[in-house]
Amino acid sequence: MKAIKTTILAPTDRLGTRIKATDEDGNAVILPYRHELRDDENHARAATALCEKIGWDGELCGGSLKHGMVWVFISPSTPCISVEVQSDRKATHETLRNRSTSVGYGRRSAR
């Protein structure tokens, strides 16, 4: 399964703030940061642009990192767990096998 990482690129003397989306295969897009949008909307925009460039489609779920966001595809075969933290701070998890999400992939699967 593929993941997309989005990061903000600081402005330079010549270029304004930008946002970059990459995957582990070296595919990348860089877009101007749109200040009228929220931060997460800019990250989503960049992830979408990378998907368009590569020909991926499907449902993405985003999560924050210290320096950006990561986006993963959700499909019925996505390995998912349900985590429950007890009052003594011990966590238990259960693998979720039967996801009801229906996602179609286009020309090229991101998995």
Summary of the structure (lengths in Angstrom):
residues: 111
radius of gyration: 16.6
end to end distance: 3.5
largest distance: 53.1
contacts: 275
relative contact order: 0.21
helix: 14%
strand: 39%
